[in-house]
Amino acid sequence: MKLFIIYFAFFFGYGNLYSQLIPVNKGENIGYIDTEGNPVLPFDFSTTIEYYEIEYDKRKFKAIRFPEEAYFSEGYASVQKKEYFWFIPIKSSYVLIDTSGKVVINSGTRKLGRHGSGLIPITVQNKIIDMYVEYYTYCDINGIIAIDDYFDYTGPFDSGLAIVMQNKKYFHIDKSGYSLSDMEFELAEKFSESYASVMVDSLWGFINLEGKISIEPQYQLAGMFKNGLARVMKNKKYGYIDYKNNIIIDFIYESANDFNEGLASVMDGSGLWGFIDKSGKFAIKASYYSAGNFNQGLAPVNIDGKFGFINNNGNIVIEPIYDYAKEFRNGIAEVWKNEQMNYINISGKTIWTFETK
């Protein structure tokens, strides 16, 4: 059976995290470059860097990942900054910076999340009997607490709504902290095209912006509405539905991705990947060992064991010279060559090579 890659998140999709300022590291410090590889912000910051391995086709690739808040979102990023006495670091504080590197919020020991819609997740200490427990809420761009309620989890705001968790149940709130509805869910996805997928009794359905169930939970998995269609799974097969739960593309695929830029990558019965249009017809025939989604007019595909990038006509734009590749986000893609992780831009230029552990 062919191995494959799926470039989506069922839960808590972060959306388009990348910006024209891209975090890179030197050791445990991070700075920012642009999509040409030019340094923009110095290595004066730090964050939680995760070193991990990607396993593909019986190979393991060393990789590095920064937390979502370290990427710029709507002009701000949340990082840590050390304070020095002479040249000796004495403490590290959580800060929100703008694209010039200026500190906008210094929250001290309170962790900051990803900025969105003018609000930032922040940790708070709540005294319960004789001990303090760490919870989460939101502050505004001035560092002032904006929502009085405490949560066990706070997701970033996106288009004025955020996913939070209390007592192991997830729900959406607005910028005032009000819940979108009285319903709570086992899991929830962010809104896309006015609908969000939610899990009830281990099955997925969709709610609308009024917080009401618009499609009853009935699917084993559900993606996000993109280009008017949502990817769902039933009986371990993938198909696509519209806003009214009409089956537009039947449940015939072993694996599939959400639509993006008018096309979706799917795996047919032969184990090969291609791209279908919204009618379910193959716009690019199934001939790849694996494929990601289109983003910025390019999609990663595996051609004879090597990854490259094609355009929406199926033409190779970036030659298949990589051992592994992910899709583009705002001008950059993560690729691996000779077991080395790199950033490339949409012209195929390597703009950064990572040192991985």
Short mmCIF file of the C-alpha atoms (twelve columns), coordinates in Angstrom:
data_MODEL
# 
_entry.id   MODEL 
# 
loop_
_atom_site.group_PDB 
_atom_site.id 
_atom_site.type_symbol 
_atom_site.label_atom_id 
_atom_site.label_alt_id 
_atom_site.label_comp_id 
_atom_site.label_asym_id 
_atom_site.label_seq_id 
_atom_site.Cartn_x 
_atom_site.Cartn_y 
_atom_site.Cartn_z 
_atom_site.pdbx_PDB_model_num 
ATOM 1   C CA . MET A 1   0.000   0.000  0.000   1 
ATOM 2   C CA . LYS A 2   1.326   3.423  -0.921  1 
ATOM 3   C CA . LEU A 3   2.169   5.778  1.882   1 
ATOM 4   C CA . PHE A 4   0.583   9.175  1.741   1 
ATOM 5   C CA . ILE A 5   0.570   12.602 3.340   1 
ATOM 6   C CA . ILE A 6   -2.439  14.521 4.500   1 
ATOM 7   C CA . TYR A 7   -1.978  18.256 4.961   1 
ATOM 8   C CA . PHE A 8   -4.871  19.242 7.167   1 
ATOM 9   C CA . ALA A 9   -5.813  19.368 10.827  1 
ATOM 10  C CA . PHE A 10  -9.014  17.808 12.028  1 
ATOM 11  C CA . PHE A 11  -8.852  19.711 15.290  1 
ATOM 12  C CA . PHE A 12  -7.959  23.304 16.052  1 
ATOM 13  C CA . GLY A 13  -6.775  24.200 12.578  1 
ATOM 14  C CA . TYR A 14  -4.490  27.148 12.919  1 
ATOM 15  C CA . GLY A 15  -5.168  28.442 9.477   1 
ATOM 16  C CA . ASN A 16  -2.599  30.585 7.767   1 
ATOM 17  C CA . LEU A 17  -0.034  31.158 10.502  1 
ATOM 18  C CA . TYR A 18  2.875   32.210 8.353   1 
ATOM 19  C CA . SER A 19  3.550   35.807 7.459   1 
ATOM 20  C CA . GLN A 20  6.168   37.682 5.478   1 
ATOM 21  C CA . LEU A 21  8.238   37.597 8.673   1 
ATOM 22  C CA . ILE A 22  9.314   34.029 9.292   1 
ATOM 23  C CA . PRO A 23  10.830  32.702 12.547  1 
ATOM 24  C CA . VAL A 24  14.181  30.918 12.341  1 
ATOM 25  C CA . ASN A 25  16.573  29.876 15.054  1 
ATOM 26  C CA . LYS A 26  20.226  29.915 15.975  1 
ATOM 27  C CA . GLY A 27  20.512  27.485 18.840  1 
ATOM 28  C CA . GLU A 28  17.813  28.367 21.348  1 
ATOM 29  C CA . ASN A 29  17.383  31.945 20.109  1 
ATOM 30  C CA . ILE A 30  15.029  32.981 17.328  1 
ATOM 31  C CA . GLY A 31  14.991  35.848 14.869  1 
ATOM 32  C CA . TYR A 32  12.966  36.601 11.760  1 
ATOM 33  C CA . ILE A 33  13.727  36.623 8.046   1 
ATOM 34  C CA . ASP A 34  11.710  37.564 4.979   1 
ATOM 35  C CA . THR A 35  10.786  35.293 2.062   1 
ATOM 36  C CA . GLU A 36  14.076  36.093 0.323   1 
ATOM 37  C CA . GLY A 37  16.058  34.974 3.355   1 
ATOM 38  C CA . ASN A 38  17.039  38.502 4.377   1 
ATOM 39  C CA . PRO A 39  17.367  39.074 8.141   1 
ATOM 40  C CA . VAL A 40  14.638  41.377 9.478   1 
ATOM 41  C CA . LEU A 41  14.663  40.958 13.270  1 
ATOM 42  C CA . PRO A 42  17.806  39.907 15.196  1 
ATOM 43  C CA . PHE A 43  18.125  36.744 17.293  1 
ATOM 44  C CA . ASP A 44  17.074  38.552 20.455  1 
ATOM 45  C CA . PHE A 45  14.117  36.331 21.278  1 
ATOM 46  C CA . SER A 46  13.369  32.787 22.364  1 
ATOM 47  C CA . THR A 47  10.407  30.430 22.339  1 
ATOM 48  C CA . THR A 48  9.562   26.801 22.994  1 
ATOM 49  C CA . ILE A 49  11.291  24.957 20.154  1 
ATOM 50  C CA . GLU A 50  10.146  21.428 19.458  1 
ATOM 51  C CA . TYR A 51  12.571  19.004 17.845  1 
ATOM 52  C CA . TYR A 52  10.800  15.980 16.419  1 
ATOM 53  C CA . GLU A 53  10.898  13.378 13.641  1 
ATOM 54  C CA . ILE A 54  8.718   12.899 10.585  1 
ATOM 55  C CA . GLU A 55  8.397   9.314  9.386   1 
ATOM 56  C CA . TYR A 56  7.691   8.811  5.707   1 
ATOM 57  C CA . ASP A 57  8.281   5.839  3.434   1 
ATOM 58  C CA . LYS A 58  10.321  3.984  6.076   1 
ATOM 59  C CA . ARG A 59  12.580  7.012  6.568   1 
ATOM 60  C CA . LYS A 60  12.788  9.452  9.433   1 
ATOM 61  C CA . PHE A 61  13.434  13.144 8.917   1 
ATOM 62  C CA . LYS A 62  14.541  15.406 11.734  1 
ATOM 63  C CA . ALA A 63  12.374  18.478 11.996  1 
ATOM 64  C CA . ILE A 64  11.919  21.604 14.042  1 
ATOM 65  C CA . ARG A 65  8.694   23.330 14.967  1 
ATOM 66  C CA . PHE A 66  7.907   26.670 16.546  1 
ATOM 67  C CA . PRO A 67  4.673   27.228 18.496  1 
ATOM 68  C CA . GLU A 68  1.840   28.961 16.661  1 
ATOM 69  C CA . GLU A 69  2.196   32.157 18.666  1 
ATOM 70  C CA . ALA A 70  5.796   32.657 17.483  1 
ATOM 71  C CA . TYR A 71  4.486   33.305 13.944  1 
ATOM 72  C CA . PHE A 72  3.266   36.785 13.197  1 
ATOM 73  C CA . SER A 73  -0.513  37.078 13.115  1 
ATOM 74  C CA . GLU A 74  -2.176  40.378 12.212  1 
ATOM 75  C CA . GLY A 75  1.120   42.155 12.852  1 
ATOM 76  C CA . TYR A 76  2.102   40.634 16.189  1 
ATOM 77  C CA . ALA A 77  3.990   37.610 17.546  1 
ATOM 78  C CA . SER A 78  4.322   36.237 21.084  1 
ATOM 79  C CA . VAL A 79  7.844   35.268 22.154  1 
ATOM 80  C CA . GLN A 80  10.150  35.460 25.156  1 
ATOM 81  C CA . LYS A 81  12.794  38.091 25.695  1 
ATOM 82  C CA . LYS A 82  15.707  37.906 28.127  1 
ATOM 83  C CA . GLU A 83  16.594  40.801 30.369  1 
ATOM 84  C CA . TYR A 84  20.269  41.418 31.095  1 
ATOM 85  C CA . PHE A 85  22.371  42.986 33.807  1 
ATOM 86  C CA . TRP A 86  25.471  44.023 31.918  1 
ATOM 87  C CA . PHE A 87  25.914  40.914 29.758  1 
ATOM 88  C CA . ILE A 88  24.408  38.454 32.225  1 
ATOM 89  C CA . PRO A 89  20.810  37.261 31.604  1 
ATOM 90  C CA . ILE A 90  18.831  37.651 34.811  1 
ATOM 91  C CA . LYS A 91  15.301  36.685 33.723  1 
ATOM 92  C CA . SER A 92  13.104  35.985 30.747  1 
ATOM 93  C CA . SER A 93  9.702   37.539 30.151  1 
ATOM 94  C CA . TYR A 94  6.821   36.707 27.832  1 
ATOM 95  C CA . VAL A 95  6.307   39.563 25.392  1 
ATOM 96  C CA . LEU A 96  4.181   40.518 22.417  1 
ATOM 97  C CA . ILE A 97  6.196   42.198 19.665  1 
ATOM 98  C CA . ASP A 98  5.259   44.042 16.497  1 
ATOM 99  C CA . THR A 99  6.949   43.648 13.105  1 
ATOM 100 C CA . SER A 100 9.679   46.127 14.085  1 
ATOM 101 C CA . GLY A 101 10.590  44.007 17.113  1 
ATOM 102 C CA . LYS A 102 9.167   46.561 19.540  1 
ATOM 103 C CA . VAL A 103 7.741   45.091 22.750  1 
ATOM 104 C CA . VAL A 104 4.040   45.933 22.893  1 
ATOM 105 C CA . ILE A 105 3.156   43.831 25.956  1 
ATOM 106 C CA . ASN A 106 5.478   42.535 28.671  1 
ATOM 107 C CA . SER A 107 3.470   40.030 30.705  1 
ATOM 108 C CA . GLY A 108 6.357   38.826 32.859  1 
ATOM 109 C CA . THR A 109 5.827   35.172 33.800  1 
ATOM 110 C CA . ARG A 110 2.357   34.932 32.250  1 
ATOM 111 C CA . LYS A 111 2.413   33.057 28.960  1 
ATOM 112 C CA . LEU A 112 0.982   34.722 25.871  1 
ATOM 113 C CA . GLY A 113 -0.716  32.968 22.952  1 
ATOM 114 C CA . ARG A 114 -1.329  33.950 19.345  1 
ATOM 115 C CA . HIS A 115 -2.814  37.356 18.651  1 
ATOM 116 C CA . GLY A 116 -6.071  37.514 16.731  1 
ATOM 117 C CA . SER A 117 -8.858  40.079 16.382  1 
ATOM 118 C CA . GLY A 118 -7.112  42.326 18.933  1 
ATOM 119 C CA . LEU A 119 -7.045  39.732 21.732  1 
ATOM 120 C CA . ILE A 120 -4.281  37.464 23.031  1 
ATOM 121 C CA . PRO A 121 -4.596  34.306 25.176  1 
ATOM 122 C CA . ILE A 122 -2.820  34.792 28.515  1 
ATOM 123 C CA . THR A 123 -2.296  32.615 31.588  1 
ATOM 124 C CA . VAL A 124 -3.685  33.696 34.941  1 
ATOM 125 C CA . GLN A 125 -3.344  32.385 38.474  1 
ATOM 126 C CA . ASN A 126 -6.585  31.569 40.276  1 
ATOM 127 C CA . LYS A 127 -6.492  30.756 43.984  1 
ATOM 128 C CA . ILE A 128 -8.443  27.616 44.892  1 
ATOM 129 C CA . ILE A 129 -8.494  27.056 48.681  1 
ATOM 130 C CA . ASP A 130 -4.789  27.413 49.571  1 
ATOM 131 C CA . MET A 131 -3.198  26.798 46.196  1 
ATOM 132 C CA . TYR A 132 -2.924  28.645 42.907  1 
ATOM 133 C CA . VAL A 133 -4.026  26.946 39.691  1 
ATOM 134 C CA . GLU A 134 -3.050  28.160 36.233  1 
ATOM 135 C CA . TYR A 135 -5.911  28.992 33.893  1 
ATOM 136 C CA . TYR A 136 -6.267  30.904 30.670  1 
ATOM 137 C CA . THR A 137 -8.151  33.971 29.529  1 
ATOM 138 C CA . TYR A 138 -7.582  36.866 27.100  1 
ATOM 139 C CA . CYS A 139 -5.993  40.295 27.274  1 
ATOM 140 C CA . ASP A 140 -6.148  43.171 24.819  1 
ATOM 141 C CA . ILE A 141 -3.306  44.801 22.926  1 
ATOM 142 C CA . ASN A 142 -2.523  46.917 26.006  1 
ATOM 143 C CA . GLY A 143 -2.115  43.843 28.203  1 
ATOM 144 C CA . ILE A 144 -5.384  44.516 30.072  1 
ATOM 145 C CA . ILE A 145 -7.592  41.496 30.835  1 
ATOM 146 C CA . ALA A 146 -10.477 41.674 28.375  1 
ATOM 147 C CA . ILE A 147 -12.524 38.599 29.365  1 
ATOM 148 C CA . ASP A 148 -13.174 37.887 33.038  1 
ATOM 149 C CA . ASP A 149 -13.920 34.179 32.715  1 
ATOM 150 C CA . TYR A 150 -11.215 31.498 33.144  1 
ATOM 151 C CA . PHE A 151 -10.741 28.546 30.821  1 
ATOM 152 C CA . ASP A 152 -8.750  25.307 30.734  1 
ATOM 153 C CA . TYR A 153 -7.787  26.022 27.134  1 
ATOM 154 C CA . THR A 154 -7.954  29.156 24.996  1 
ATOM 155 C CA . GLY A 155 -7.531  29.100 21.244  1 
ATOM 156 C CA . PRO A 156 -6.671  32.178 19.204  1 
ATOM 157 C CA . PHE A 157 -9.428  34.450 17.961  1 
ATOM 158 C CA . ASP A 158 -10.182 34.200 14.271  1 
ATOM 159 C CA . SER A 159 -12.737 36.553 12.691  1 
ATOM 160 C CA . GLY A 160 -14.017 37.480 16.133  1 
ATOM 161 C CA . LEU A 161 -14.537 33.946 17.485  1 
ATOM 162 C CA . ALA A 162 -12.335 31.589 19.506  1 
ATOM 163 C CA . ILE A 163 -12.477 27.983 20.709  1 
ATOM 164 C CA . VAL A 164 -12.180 27.507 24.471  1 
ATOM 165 C CA . MET A 165 -12.461 24.553 26.831  1 
ATOM 166 C CA . GLN A 166 -14.006 24.268 30.275  1 
ATOM 167 C CA . ASN A 167 -14.519 21.007 32.169  1 
ATOM 168 C CA . LYS A 168 -13.264 19.007 29.185  1 
ATOM 169 C CA . LYS A 169 -15.903 20.489 26.857  1 
ATOM 170 C CA . TYR A 170 -15.228 22.822 23.925  1 
ATOM 171 C CA . PHE A 171 -17.296 25.740 22.681  1 
ATOM 172 C CA . HIS A 172 -16.947 29.020 20.773  1 
ATOM 173 C CA . ILE A 173 -16.956 32.469 22.380  1 
ATOM 174 C CA . ASP A 174 -17.083 35.987 20.983  1 
ATOM 175 C CA . LYS A 175 -14.784 38.863 21.952  1 
ATOM 176 C CA . SER A 176 -16.999 39.692 24.935  1 
ATOM 177 C CA . GLY A 177 -16.554 36.185 26.306  1 
ATOM 178 C CA . TYR A 178 -20.114 35.116 25.549  1 
ATOM 179 C CA . SER A 179 -20.676 31.577 24.372  1 
ATOM 180 C CA . LEU A 180 -22.098 31.259 20.870  1 
ATOM 181 C CA . SER A 181 -24.703 28.811 22.203  1 
ATOM 182 C CA . ASP A 182 -25.574 26.672 25.216  1 
ATOM 183 C CA . MET A 183 -24.136 23.615 23.501  1 
ATOM 184 C CA . GLU A 184 -20.733 22.176 24.392  1 
ATOM 185 C CA . PHE A 185 -18.757 19.657 22.362  1 
ATOM 186 C CA . GLU A 186 -16.214 16.885 22.735  1 
ATOM 187 C CA . LEU A 187 -14.100 18.635 20.091  1 
ATOM 188 C CA . ALA A 188 -14.607 21.673 17.890  1 
ATOM 189 C CA . GLU A 189 -12.998 23.236 14.828  1 
ATOM 190 C CA . LYS A 190 -12.794 26.921 13.974  1 
ATOM 191 C CA . PHE A 191 -15.340 28.510 11.653  1 
ATOM 192 C CA . SER A 192 -14.792 28.505 7.922   1 
ATOM 193 C CA . GLU A 193 -17.348 29.863 5.462   1 
ATOM 194 C CA . SER A 194 -19.780 30.445 8.370   1 
ATOM 195 C CA . TYR A 195 -19.739 26.817 9.585   1 
ATOM 196 C CA . ALA A 196 -17.657 24.890 12.110  1 
ATOM 197 C CA . SER A 197 -17.312 21.137 12.543  1 
ATOM 198 C CA . VAL A 198 -18.045 19.795 16.040  1 
ATOM 199 C CA . MET A 199 -18.010 16.373 17.714  1 
ATOM 200 C CA . VAL A 200 -20.969 14.976 19.658  1 
ATOM 201 C CA . ASP A 201 -20.972 11.377 20.908  1 
ATOM 202 C CA . SER A 202 -17.826 10.670 18.874  1 
ATOM 203 C CA . LEU A 203 -19.458 11.767 15.603  1 
ATOM 204 C CA . TRP A 204 -18.875 14.949 13.624  1 
ATOM 205 C CA . GLY A 205 -21.416 17.451 12.378  1 
ATOM 206 C CA . PHE A 206 -21.550 21.222 11.797  1 
ATOM 207 C CA . ILE A 207 -22.892 24.295 13.566  1 
ATOM 208 C CA . ASN A 208 -23.702 27.693 12.060  1 
ATOM 209 C CA . LEU A 209 -22.817 31.180 13.296  1 
ATOM 210 C CA . GLU A 210 -25.897 31.182 15.520  1 
ATOM 211 C CA . GLY A 211 -24.427 28.217 17.395  1 
ATOM 212 C CA . LYS A 212 -27.148 25.889 16.157  1 
ATOM 213 C CA . ILE A 213 -26.611 22.442 14.655  1 
ATOM 214 C CA . SER A 214 -26.900 22.827 10.893  1 
ATOM 215 C CA . ILE A 215 -25.744 19.301 9.978   1 
ATOM 216 C CA . GLU A 216 -26.420 16.595 12.544  1 
ATOM 217 C CA . PRO A 217 -23.336 14.732 13.858  1 
ATOM 218 C CA . GLN A 218 -23.085 11.598 11.715  1 
ATOM 219 C CA . TYR A 219 -19.580 11.459 10.281  1 
ATOM 220 C CA . GLN A 220 -16.456 9.674  11.493  1 
ATOM 221 C CA . LEU A 221 -14.337 12.704 10.563  1 
ATOM 222 C CA . ALA A 222 -15.042 16.131 9.140   1 
ATOM 223 C CA . GLY A 223 -12.831 18.815 7.685   1 
ATOM 224 C CA . MET A 224 -13.628 22.460 7.043   1 
ATOM 225 C CA . PHE A 225 -15.865 24.036 4.439   1 
ATOM 226 C CA . LYS A 226 -13.625 25.289 1.659   1 
ATOM 227 C CA . ASN A 227 -14.852 26.512 -1.713  1 
ATOM 228 C CA . GLY A 228 -18.391 25.551 -0.638  1 
ATOM 229 C CA . LEU A 229 -17.628 21.902 0.108   1 
ATOM 230 C CA . ALA A 230 -16.543 20.004 3.235   1 
ATOM 231 C CA . ARG A 231 -14.591 16.769 3.346   1 
ATOM 232 C CA . VAL A 232 -16.272 14.126 5.524   1 
ATOM 233 C CA . MET A 233 -15.754 10.425 6.241   1 
ATOM 234 C CA . LYS A 234 -18.374 7.698  6.460   1 
ATOM 235 C CA . ASN A 235 -17.687 3.957  6.549   1 
ATOM 236 C CA . LYS A 236 -13.967 4.778  6.341   1 
ATOM 237 C CA . LYS A 237 -14.376 6.447  2.944   1 
ATOM 238 C CA . TYR A 238 -14.117 10.151 2.125   1 
ATOM 239 C CA . GLY A 239 -16.584 12.248 0.196   1 
ATOM 240 C CA . TYR A 240 -17.719 15.888 0.045   1 
ATOM 241 C CA . ILE A 241 -20.937 17.599 1.126   1 
ATOM 242 C CA . ASP A 242 -22.382 21.097 0.677   1 
ATOM 243 C CA . TYR A 243 -23.821 23.436 3.332   1 
ATOM 244 C CA . LYS A 244 -27.155 21.569 3.300   1 
ATOM 245 C CA . ASN A 245 -25.529 18.150 3.728   1 
ATOM 246 C CA . ASN A 246 -26.155 17.169 0.120   1 
ATOM 247 C CA . ILE A 247 -23.582 14.625 -1.043  1 
ATOM 248 C CA . ILE A 248 -21.823 16.381 -3.918  1 
ATOM 249 C CA . ILE A 249 -18.932 13.930 -4.339  1 
ATOM 250 C CA . ASP A 250 -19.598 10.365 -3.280  1 
ATOM 251 C CA . PHE A 251 -17.755 8.441  -0.543  1 
ATOM 252 C CA . ILE A 252 -15.236 6.668  -2.755  1 
ATOM 253 C CA . TYR A 253 -11.815 7.886  -1.638  1 
ATOM 254 C CA . GLU A 254 -9.392  6.101  0.650   1 
ATOM 255 C CA . SER A 255 -7.981  9.445  1.729   1 
ATOM 256 C CA . ALA A 256 -8.629  13.055 0.829   1 
ATOM 257 C CA . ASN A 257 -7.867  16.664 1.695   1 
ATOM 258 C CA . ASP A 258 -10.049 19.757 1.939   1 
ATOM 259 C CA . PHE A 259 -10.653 21.833 -1.167  1 
ATOM 260 C CA . ASN A 260 -8.364  24.795 -1.665  1 
ATOM 261 C CA . GLU A 261 -8.046  27.065 -4.664  1 
ATOM 262 C CA . GLY A 262 -10.752 25.051 -6.390  1 
ATOM 263 C CA . LEU A 263 -9.053  21.649 -6.191  1 
ATOM 264 C CA . ALA A 264 -8.681  18.867 -3.613  1 
ATOM 265 C CA . SER A 265 -6.058  16.116 -3.525  1 
ATOM 266 C CA . VAL A 266 -7.501  12.613 -3.193  1 
ATOM 267 C CA . MET A 267 -6.205  9.053  -3.295  1 
ATOM 268 C CA . ASP A 268 -7.978  6.684  -5.668  1 
ATOM 269 C CA . GLY A 269 -8.356  2.901  -5.410  1 
ATOM 270 C CA . SER A 270 -4.935  2.308  -6.951  1 
ATOM 271 C CA . GLY A 271 -3.229  4.123  -4.073  1 
ATOM 272 C CA . LEU A 272 -2.167  7.053  -6.242  1 
ATOM 273 C CA . TRP A 273 -2.998  10.705 -5.650  1 
ATOM 274 C CA . GLY A 274 -4.494  13.261 -7.994  1 
ATOM 275 C CA . PHE A 275 -6.618  16.407 -7.838  1 
ATOM 276 C CA . ILE A 276 -10.370 16.680 -8.361  1 
ATOM 277 C CA . ASP A 277 -12.495 19.733 -9.092  1 
ATOM 278 C CA . LYS A 278 -15.792 20.570 -7.371  1 
ATOM 279 C CA . SER A 279 -17.709 18.303 -9.744  1 
ATOM 280 C CA . GLY A 280 -15.614 15.332 -8.605  1 
ATOM 281 C CA . LYS A 281 -13.782 15.001 -11.914 1 
ATOM 282 C CA . PHE A 282 -10.014 14.623 -11.971 1 
ATOM 283 C CA . ALA A 283 -8.505  17.935 -13.074 1 
ATOM 284 C CA . ILE A 284 -5.045  16.426 -12.586 1 
ATOM 285 C CA . LYS A 285 -4.989  12.667 -12.947 1 
ATOM 286 C CA . ALA A 286 -4.026  10.360 -10.112 1 
ATOM 287 C CA . SER A 287 -0.364  9.671  -10.815 1 
ATOM 288 C CA . TYR A 288 1.475   10.746 -7.649  1 
ATOM 289 C CA . TYR A 289 2.672   8.662  -4.729  1 
ATOM 290 C CA . SER A 290 1.421   11.416 -2.401  1 
ATOM 291 C CA . ALA A 291 0.151   14.964 -2.712  1 
ATOM 292 C CA . GLY A 292 -0.663  17.952 -0.534  1 
ATOM 293 C CA . ASN A 293 -3.067  20.774 -1.224  1 
ATOM 294 C CA . PHE A 294 -2.721  23.771 -3.487  1 
ATOM 295 C CA . ASN A 295 -1.677  26.959 -1.793  1 
ATOM 296 C CA . GLN A 296 -0.478  30.052 -3.630  1 
ATOM 297 C CA . GLY A 297 -0.889  28.191 -6.888  1 
ATOM 298 C CA . LEU A 298 1.492   25.350 -6.005  1 
ATOM 299 C CA . ALA A 299 1.039   21.870 -4.516  1 
ATOM 300 C CA . PRO A 300 3.675   19.389 -3.272  1 
ATOM 301 C CA . VAL A 301 3.636   16.003 -5.017  1 
ATOM 302 C CA . ASN A 302 5.762   12.876 -4.886  1 
ATOM 303 C CA . ILE A 303 7.040   11.923 -8.332  1 
ATOM 304 C CA . ASP A 304 8.982   8.668  -8.455  1 
ATOM 305 C CA . GLY A 305 10.083  9.005  -4.841  1 
ATOM 306 C CA . LYS A 306 11.042  12.696 -4.870  1 
ATOM 307 C CA . PHE A 307 8.964   15.731 -3.979  1 
ATOM 308 C CA . GLY A 308 8.490   18.770 -6.143  1 
ATOM 309 C CA . PHE A 309 5.722   21.294 -6.748  1 
ATOM 310 C CA . ILE A 310 3.187   21.529 -9.560  1 
ATOM 311 C CA . ASN A 311 0.787   24.272 -10.670 1 
ATOM 312 C CA . ASN A 312 -2.958  23.807 -11.164 1 
ATOM 313 C CA . ASN A 313 -2.374  22.636 -14.729 1 
ATOM 314 C CA . GLY A 314 -0.258  19.757 -13.435 1 
ATOM 315 C CA . ASN A 315 2.975   21.269 -14.756 1 
ATOM 316 C CA . ILE A 316 6.131   20.929 -12.649 1 
ATOM 317 C CA . VAL A 317 7.179   24.353 -11.370 1 
ATOM 318 C CA . ILE A 318 9.751   23.330 -8.741  1 
ATOM 319 C CA . GLU A 319 11.706  20.228 -9.713  1 
ATOM 320 C CA . PRO A 320 11.207  17.021 -7.673  1 
ATOM 321 C CA . ILE A 321 14.533  16.998 -5.839  1 
ATOM 322 C CA . TYR A 322 13.325  16.790 -2.222  1 
ATOM 323 C CA . ASP A 323 12.975  13.775 0.029   1 
ATOM 324 C CA . TYR A 324 9.901   15.282 1.673   1 
ATOM 325 C CA . ALA A 325 7.915   18.507 1.386   1 
ATOM 326 C CA . LYS A 326 4.978   20.364 2.884   1 
ATOM 327 C CA . GLU A 327 2.669   22.845 1.201   1 
ATOM 328 C CA . PHE A 328 3.324   26.574 0.895   1 
ATOM 329 C CA . ARG A 329 2.117   29.110 3.424   1 
ATOM 330 C CA . ASN A 330 2.527   32.807 2.598   1 
ATOM 331 C CA . GLY A 331 5.533   32.355 0.397   1 
ATOM 332 C CA . ILE A 332 7.490   29.560 2.116   1 
ATOM 333 C CA . ALA A 333 7.441   25.776 2.301   1 
ATOM 334 C CA . GLU A 334 9.287   23.305 4.510   1 
ATOM 335 C CA . VAL A 335 11.305  20.799 2.480   1 
ATOM 336 C CA . TRP A 336 13.891  18.137 3.290   1 
ATOM 337 C CA . LYS A 337 16.914  17.328 1.167   1 
ATOM 338 C CA . ASN A 338 19.706  14.998 2.204   1 
ATOM 339 C CA . GLU A 339 17.900  14.740 5.570   1 
ATOM 340 C CA . GLN A 340 18.257  18.496 6.072   1 
ATOM 341 C CA . MET A 341 15.228  20.692 6.753   1 
ATOM 342 C CA . ASN A 342 15.000  23.895 4.726   1 
ATOM 343 C CA . TYR A 343 12.684  26.758 3.919   1 
ATOM 344 C CA . ILE A 344 12.182  27.500 0.222   1 
ATOM 345 C CA . ASN A 345 10.223  30.339 -1.360  1 
ATOM 346 C CA . ILE A 346 7.809   30.097 -4.288  1 
ATOM 347 C CA . SER A 347 10.636  30.475 -6.799  1 
ATOM 348 C CA . GLY A 348 12.293  27.374 -5.321  1 
ATOM 349 C CA . LYS A 349 15.137  29.305 -3.690  1 
ATOM 350 C CA . THR A 350 16.429  27.909 -0.392  1 
ATOM 351 C CA . ILE A 351 16.222  30.775 2.072   1 
ATOM 352 C CA . TRP A 352 17.108  28.955 5.309   1 
ATOM 353 C CA . THR A 353 18.685  25.657 6.365   1 
ATOM 354 C CA . PHE A 354 17.905  24.462 9.868   1 
ATOM 355 C CA . GLU A 355 20.222  22.842 12.366  1 
ATOM 356 C CA . THR A 356 18.151  20.032 13.838  1 
ATOM 357 C CA . LYS A 357 18.991  17.811 16.792  1 
# 
